[in-house]
């Protein structure tokens, strides 16, 4: 019987209570990892932790959770340090997966302010930067360790003004971190249109329209689902020779 490379590893999932992050947590747990999931919502943390334990009862002791709100910039570094300390209390962290996100401000460029941009940057960019800044103290400096960030298809195929700017900044940060933090591996996953709970924050009519549009435009003739996209993150944790790279999971969107 082949033993998974994740067997016995310590995996921290920031934004791991729903959508893609939750599916990564579920798959990592099934492959023998101990996991820590975090989110800004205590209720979501409790619900997700319960689901993971109930879904894999023989490994329930390998599931831990932590409430970490990354949206408050003045508290961001302290929050990240507390989270990392908690995750590494028994053993060094082997892998960190960052899928935390928020819905972009629904404003036109002509009506946008720097505050709109900062709200988006704080969680997705500054949050990831703070993790990278402090994580070497809590990880083993080895090629087996990894930090996987999240960008998006908008980088190469934008439909509005802000998401590609943020995604491009994250991808650039990932490449710089891969060089700076070596031999710890740093990569990114670029999901296309994935049906996650994050879309629940948008008007239903808008989401229905997006689902129809992206299904028609996909080479797979369907939208993306978290359980499929999660495989990209699992792969990047396992491939000890993958660093400084972005894995796309978008139904061929960049070819259309």
Phi, psi and omega in degrees: 000127180285131179268131180295146176295344179271353180303123177079002181277162181248111189243124177256126180244108180268110190094029187266020183262353181203170174055223184299315182302319179295320179293323176297317179301315182297317181291319179296320178298316180295334180268010172100007179277154166269137187233150172233122178253145179223153178198166179281344184257120178298321180297316179294322179298314180295317181295314182294319178299317178297319180295319180294317180292319180290328180283341181217066189302328181290347180240021184299330180288348181269007181249122173231165184214161183206136177271120182220110180268111183268004185273350181260101191299320183292341179256001193300309183296319178298320178297314181296317180297317179298319179296314181295319178299317179296316182295329185258015187298326182256330180201157179301151176285135178265321183219141173237128177245124184248103177241007180301138181201172176218163182285131180297149179302131181272065180230150177285162180299323182293339181254359186282153175235169176298331179297322178299316181291319182297323179299322180285320180292322188304309182288307192281320184261302181296326177299312179295322179297318180295321177300311181298323181297319188258342188294332180302335178289341188240007179234158172278130181282089185206158180295342178286344180271147182210155174230118182245121182260179183228127176246235179174162181298336183301339180302316184257345182220072186287147174240351176210179192275328189271312184306318179294330178293316180290314180299320178295322178295319180293318180295320177296319177299317180303315182294319178295322179291325179300323178285315186290322186263001180311138012271001171302133183272136179233125182220179177218153171247137180245092180282149170274218180280107183246133182281097180233171180295341179301330181288344179296342181278352179260158178302140184302319181299321179295315181296317179301319178295321179293319179299313180297315182298311184288331176295317181292327185270354182275141175292339177271356181060034178201165174275179179267155180232144185305322183294335177276312181299328180302333181299329180296321179291320178298317178302313183293334174289327187272330184277101185288357179250005180262117175205149181070024185234158177243127177260124181266138175222088193217015178068022180082021185302327183285350180266352187256000000 
